[in-house]
Amino acid sequence: MSRRAVYTGSFDPVTLGHLNVIERSARLVDELIVGIGINIEKQSLFTADERVRLIERSTSHLTNIVVKQFNGLAVRFVRECNARVIVRGVRSLSDIEAEFTMTLANRKLDAEVETVFLMADEEFTHVSSSLIKQITPLAEDEELARFVPKCIIGDIRAKISGISR
C-alpha cells in the first residue's frame, strides 16, 4: 500500500511557507496531492486553474506531487483521492486553534481520516497570502522573493497591477 496524503488550502498565491510544508510532506509520503479548495464566497486573486499552474511550477523539482482542484469538504476530497491523511500547515497558536476545530469536525465526518500538522519553519511563520497581496505593490522583486517562489513573482505582479488599475 502506498502512503498518500493530501495537503489542502487556497494557495492564493502559494507562498514559501506553503512550499516548505509541501516539500517536507513530500519526504514523508509516496505521493502528496496538493488540493486547491475552491471557495465561491471568497474573492480570489488567482483562478483555481492559475493556482494549479503556479503550484506546479513552484514544485517542479518534486517528483511525487500531484495538484488538483476540489469543491466542498476537504475530508470528502481526501477520500476521493483514496487517501486517509490530511496535512495541515500551522504558523501560530491562532492557526492551531482554528485547525483544532476543523480537525474535530473532520473526525465527525470521517473518523478514518487523520490530520497531521506540520509547523512552518520559523522563517515562514509570519508569511501569509494576505501579506503577499499587501506588500507586492511596495516591495522589490528580491524582497518579494523572501516570501514567494521567485518563479511566480511576475504572475503576482501582473495580477495585482491589473487589479489596482
SEZALUM-810213 format. One record per atom (N, C-alpha, C): x negated, y negated, z; residue in three letters. Coordinates in steps of 0.001 Angstrom, whole numbers, padded with zeros to 6 digits, always signed. Atoms other than C-alpha are relative to their C-alpha. Layout:
SEZALUM-810213
XYZAla/...
END
This chain:
SEZALUM-810213
-000848+001183+000000Met/+000000+000000+000000Met/-000892-001243+000000Met/+000793+001221+000035Ser/-001425-003377-000948Ser/+000532-000986+001037Ser/-000374+001037-000958Arg/-001424-006223+001508Arg/+000337-001263-000782Arg/-000489+001177+000722Arg/+000651-009080+000096Arg/+000615-000952+001020Arg/-000579+001023-000860Ala/+001514-012331+001842Ala/+000483-001147-000873Ala/-000578+001141+000713Val/+003453-015424+000834Val/-000221-001254+000837Val/+000207+001303-000633Tyr/+002448-018989+001670Tyr/+000959-000971-000666Tyr/-001028+000866+000573Thr/+005418-021304+001198Thr/-000217-001455+000416Thr/+000062+001417-000295Gly/+005620-025070+001062Gly/+000500-000793-001185Gly/-000402+000841+001135Ser/+006488-028028-001112Ser/-001212-000398-000836Ser/+001248+000266+000719Phe/+002864-028845-002038Phe/+000153-001181-000969Phe/-000340+001146+000861Asp/+003827-032298-003354Asp/-000764-001251+000400Asp/+000845-000922+000756Pro/+000940-032730-004052Pro/-000764+000938+000925Pro/+000869-000902-000745Val/-001350-029909-002981Val/-001176-000819+000545Val/+001093+000721-000654Thr/-003983-031192-000531Thr/-001154+000963+000288Thr/+001120-000851-000406Leu/-007368-029929+000621Leu/+000380+000845+001219Leu/-000496-000800-001124Gly/-005590-028786+003796Gly/+000758+001217-000492Gly/-000699-001141+000599His/-003249-026614+001718His/-001009+000971-000609His/+000994-000834+000674Leu/-006206-025357-000304Leu/-000825+000790+001004Leu/+000729-000689-001061Asn/-008073-024489+002893Asn/+000785+001203+000505Asn/-000847-001110-000459Val/-005148-022345+004079Val/+000123+001064-001100Val/-000096-000947+001116Ile/-004791-020754+000619Ile/-001265+000827-000093Ile/+001270-000725+000124Glu/-008485-019829+000428Glu/-000199+000976+001149Glu/+000180-000874-001164Arg/-008573-018406+003949Arg/+001007+001144-000010Arg/-001013-001056+000097Ser/-005312-016487+003436Ser/-000377+001019-001064Ser/+000370-000889+001110Ala/-006579-015063+000154Ala/-001079+000996+000417Ala/+001027-000935-000492Arg/-009506-013495+002032Arg/+000595+001102+000877Arg/-000619-000954-000930Leu/-007084-011668+004352Leu/+000901+001027-000678Leu/-000982-000855+000674Val/-004813-010060+001757Val/-000496+000380-001399Val/+000317-000400+001379Asp/-004973-008270-001570Asp/+000611-000981-000997Asp/-000671+000953+000874Glu/-002502-010699-003123Glu/+000699-001062+000848Glu/-000678+001108-000661Leu/-001345-014120-001977Leu/+000888-000678-001022Leu/-000951+000721+000845Ile/+001768-015604-003513Ile/+000225-001359+000639Ile/-000263+001355-000458Val/+001987-019363-003169Val/+001392-000354-000520Val/-001390+000266+000359Gly/+005701-020128-003123Gly/+000328-001473+000122Gly/-000351+001420+000015Ile/+006714-023613-004142Ile/+001500-000124+000188Ile/-001408+000165-000306Gly/+010001-024383-002483Gly/+000587-001205-000711Gly/-000707+001082+000674Ile/+012497-026488-004353Ile/+001125-000465+000917Ile/-000989+000592-000899Asn/+014490-028772-002084Asn/+000693-001127-000754Asn/-000699+000993+000813Ile/+017107-030659-004087Ile/+000355-001257+000789Ile/-000305+001163-000824Glu/+017709-033004-001142Glu/-001219-000894+000204Glu/+001242+000728-000210Lys/+014097-034169-001168Lys/-000471-000599-001329Lys/+000518+000659+001190Gln/+012730-036689-003664Gln/-001476+000365-000150Gln/+001366-000456+000215Ser/+009561-035081-005041Ser/-000750-000935-000936Ser/+000863+000751+000900Leu/+006647-036854-006666Leu/-000189+000788-001297Leu/+000220-000881+001145Phe/+005941-033895-008968Phe/+001159+000977-000146Phe/-000997-001044+000213Thr/+008393-031485-010555Thr/-000578+001329+000490Thr/+000467-001318-000440Ala/+008197-027867-009456Ala/-000966+000591-001022Ala/+000909-000510+001038Asp/+006609-026904-012802Asp/-001357-000681+000086Asp/+001268+000727-000123Glu/+003978-029620-012362Glu/-000773+000475+001224Glu/+000670-000476-001217Arg/+003229-028431-008817Arg/-000611+001377-000211Arg/+000570-001308+000333Val/+002739-024891-010125Val/-001325-000193-000726Val/+001225+000217+000785Arg/+000183-026164-012647Arg/-001123-000605+000854Arg/+001021+000610-000858Leu/-001612-028313-010053Leu/-000634+001034+000932Leu/+000537-001028-000897Ile/-001962-025384-007661Ile/-000799+001030-000796Ile/+000751-000957+000818Glu/-003018-023002-010430Glu/-001370-000564-000370Glu/+001286+000626+000337Arg/-005720-025462-011497Arg/-000910-000069+001228Arg/+000777+000152-001229Ser/-006835-026023-007888Ser/-000491+001330+000562Ser/+000369-001326-000529Thr/-007037-022278-007175Thr/-000575+000914-001084Thr/+000483-000830+001118Ser/-008508-021096-010499Ser/-001224+000833+000372Ser/+001163-000758-000454His/-011605-019874-008624His/+000391+001231+000824His/-000481-001138-000787Leu/-009462-017352-006696Leu/+000698+000989-000928Leu/-000521-001012+000930Thr/-008546-014074-008377Thr/+001258+000702+000496Thr/-001143-000739-000544Asn/-005767-012840-006103Asn/+001164-000915+000378Asn/-001049+000983-000264Ile/-003392-015828-006206Ile/+001020+000019-001127Ile/-001095+000164+000952Val/-000005-015997-007906Val/+000832-001169+000513Val/-000798+001155-000396Val/+002018-019229-007883Val/+001388+000150-000614Val/-001386-000136+000448Lys/+005821-019055-008087Lys/+000857-001078+000651Lys/-001004+000908-000565Gln/+008790-021351-007529Gln/+001115+000833+000639Gln/-001172-000670-000561Phe/+011753-020471-005361Phe/+001003-001017+000498Phe/-001105+000752-000590Asn/+015105-021834-004254Asn/+000487+000783+001209Asn/-000631-000690-001121Gly/+016767-021054-000976Gly/-000944+000316+001131Gly/+000725-000368-001215Leu/+015452-019336+002110Leu/-001361+000612-000311Leu/+001353-000537+000188Ala/+011723-018662+002326Ala/-000051+001483+000343Ala/+000039-001395-000419Val/+012329-015380+004136Val/+000593+000917-001081Val/-000580-000766+001103Arg/+014504-014182+001249Arg/-000995+000096-001161Arg/+001020+000012+001047Phe/+011804-015221-001243Phe/-001120+000995+000317Phe/+001045-000943-000415Val/+009238-013218+000743Val/+000424+001428-000328Val/-000515-001342+000296Arg/+011400-010102+000418Arg/+000079+000251-001504Arg/-000057-000144+001454Glu/+011951-010737-003302Glu/-001386+000242-000595Glu/+001387-000209+000432Cys/+008143-010750-003629Cys/-000554+001336+000499Cys/+000435-001268-000592Asn/+008006-007330-001912Asn/-001129-000199+001009Asn/+000965+000295-001057Ala/+006050-008861+000947Ala/+000716+000037+001343Ala/-000566+000012-001345Arg/+006537-008790+004694Arg/-000684-001022+000900Arg/+000756+000980-000779Val/+004256-011627+005766Val/+000147-001387-000622Val/-000006+001411+000378Ile/+004785-015392+005615Ile/-001214-000643+000663Ile/+001116+000774-000535Val/+001672-017522+006035Val/+000468-001437+000144Val/-000328+001403-000226Arg/+002173-020947+007544Arg/-001254-000705+000510Arg/+001109+000814-000463Gly/-000488-023611+007934Gly/+000502-001011+001005Gly/-000378+000985-001009Val/-000351-025790+011017Val/-001173-000940+000253Val/+001015+001032-000205Arg/-002193-029034+011678Arg/-000007-000530+001419Arg/-000122+000687-001285Ser/-000918-030279+015011Ser/+001031+000699+000878Ser/-000995-000565-000914Leu/+001214-029483+018032Leu/+001416-000229-000510Leu/-001350+000244+000522Ser/+004221-031093+016363Ser/+000317+000983-001135Ser/-000211-001031+001021Asp/+003760-028717+013396Asp/+000372+001327+000650Asp/-000240-001276-000684Ile/+003678-025776+015801Ile/+001426+000059+000527Ile/-001359+000027-000531Glu/+006932-026843+017413Glu/+001030+000269-001102Glu/-000938-000187+001111Ala/+008756-027069+014076Ala/-000111+001409-000575Ala/+000214-001340+000557Glu/+007202-023834+012808Glu/+000526+001094+000936Glu/-000524-000952-000981Phe/+008137-022014+016019Phe/+001503+000181-000183Phe/-001444-000045+000214Thr/+011798-022906+015482Thr/+000333+000755-001277Thr/-000244-000664+001280Met/+011642-021771+011845Met/-000307+001494+000092Met/+000356-001418-000159Thr/+009927-018509+012826Thr/+001110+000763+000712Thr/-001096-000659-000714Leu/+012708-017681+015283Leu/+001208+000196-000912Leu/-001115-000121+000956Ala/+015329-018372+012616Ala/-000291+001087-001023Ala/+000363-001032+000985Asn/+013442-016220+010097Asn/+000111+001396+000590Asn/-000131-001316-000657Arg/+013315-013351+012595Arg/+001452+000435+000076Arg/-001432-000334-000028Lys/+017098-013526+012941Lys/+000489+000401-001384Lys/-000415-000292+001371Leu/+017448-013461+009153Leu/-000600+001312-000510Leu/+000662-001228+000436Asp/+014950-010617+008608Asp/-001089+000351+001003Asp/+000910-000348-001091Ala/+013264-009018+011605Ala/-001268+000706-000481Ala/+001183-000705+000509Glu/+010796-007134+009387Glu/-001021-000927-000655Glu/+000944+000966+000566Val/+009164-010295+008020Val/-000725-000687+001160Val/+000828+000617-001037Glu/+006285-011514+010189Glu/-000573-001315-000500Glu/+000615+001284+000321Thr/+004925-015044+010295Thr/-001383-000044+000620Thr/+001381+000150-000447Val/+001185-015628+010550Val/-000369-001467-000145Val/+000394+001401+000016Phe/-000104-019080+011455Phe/-001507-000114-000161Phe/+001413+000340+000136Leu/-003431-020427+010277Leu/-000151-001476+000324Leu/+000291+001398-000324Met/-004731-023599+011859Met/-000841-000578-001119Met/+000820+000687+000986Ala/-006032-026053+009320Ala/-001351-000309+000634Ala/+001306+000397-000515Asp/-009744-026701+009658Asp/+000089-001427+000516Asp/-000055+001287-000693Glu/-010380-029719+011868Glu/-000049-001193-000951Glu/+000141+001132+000918Glu/-011355-031957+008967Glu/+001262-000293-000803Glu/-001224+000177+000778Phe/-007890-031500+007430Phe/+001242-000206+000861Phe/-001182+000070-000868Thr/-005615-031868+010464Thr/+000826-001264-000210Thr/-000719+001261+000217His/-004652-035422+009505His/+000548-000128-001422His/-000357+000110+001412Val/-004083-034718+005802Val/+001415+000516-000233Val/-001354-000405+000374Ser/-000507-034615+004525Ser/+000288-000543-001396Ser/-000401+000493+001314Ser/+001154-035053+001166Ser/+000520-001435+000096Ser/-000493+001371-000197Ser/+002847-038197+002548Ser/-001163-000990+000076Ser/+001178+000854-000101Leu/-000552-039666+003422Leu/-000602-000240-001383Leu/+000563+000122+001340Ile/-001785-038991-000116Ile/+000783-001025-000811Ile/-000848+000935+000744Lys/+001152-040888-001591Lys/-000227-001439+000462Lys/+000218+001340-000538Gln/+000415-043856+000690Gln/-001361-000565-000390Gln/+001346+000536+000196Ile/-003341-044129+000138Ile/-000462-000022-001452Ile/+000460-000083+001390Thr/-003623-043306-003573Thr/-000139-001365-000675Thr/+000174+001298+000678Pro/-002967-046865-004804Pro/-001171-000827+000536Pro/+001037+000804-000655Leu/-005628-048192-002408Leu/-001381+000633-000035Leu/+001259-000732-000124Ala/-008345-045519-002481Ala/-000691+000175-001342Ala/+000813-000353+001167Glu/-011165-044967-004948Glu/+000035+001518-000161Glu/-000035-001448+000252Asp/-011465-041518-006543Asp/-000837+000788+001003Asp/+000858-000740-000935Glu/-014366-040477-004282Glu/+000607+000027+001403Glu/-000695-000003-001291Glu/-012302-041467-001244Glu/+001171+000972-000033Glu/-001140-000902+000148Leu/-009246-039600-002507Leu/-000441+001462-000012Leu/+000535-001370+000069Ala/-011417-036519-003114Ala/-000282+000586+001388Ala/+000127-000515-001371Arg/-011747-036209+000670Arg/+001299+000631+000481Arg/-001324-000442-000403Phe/-008048-035332+000769Phe/+000659+000983-000965Phe/-000625-000852+001023Val/-007091-033604-002504Val/-001080+000583-000918Val/+000969-000543+000958Pro/-008829-031358-005050Pro/-000314-001038-001088Pro/+000420+000989+001000Lys/-010839-033518-007470Lys/+000731+000193-001324Lys/-000584-000292+001310Cys/-009244-031784-010454Cys/+001432-000515-000161Cys/-001384+000494+000134Ile/-005796-033262-009675Ile/+000137-001492+000285Ile/-000061+001432-000319Ile/-006704-036860-008798Ile/+000633-000789-001143Ile/-000577+000706+001148Gly/-005882-038057-012317Gly/+001505+000185-000091Gly/-001438-000285+000031Asp/-002466-036384-012147Asp/+000738-000825+001052Asp/-000637+000759-001089Ile/-001673-038044-008817Ile/+000039-001482-000361Ile/+000048+001425+000376Arg/-002800-041454-010033Arg/+001020-000309-001093Arg/-000942+000231+001100Ala/-000731-041130-013227Ala/+001433-000023+000513Ala/-001366-000053-000556Lys/+002399-040169-011269Lys/+000309-001238+000817Lys/-000254+001125-000901Ile/+002036-042885-008653Ile/+000017-001317-000766Ile/-000022+001249+000757Ser/+001223-045624-011167Ser/+001274-000088-000836Ser/-001265-000010+000736Gly/+004294-044569-013182Gly/+001179-000376+000864Gly/-001081+000311-000939Ile/+006481-044927-010092Ile/-000043-001473+000392Ile/+000118+001351-000521Ser/+005120-048293-008999Ser/+000182-001080-001065Ser/-000196+001001+001061Arg/+005729-049991-012354Arg/+001355-000632+000079Arg/
END
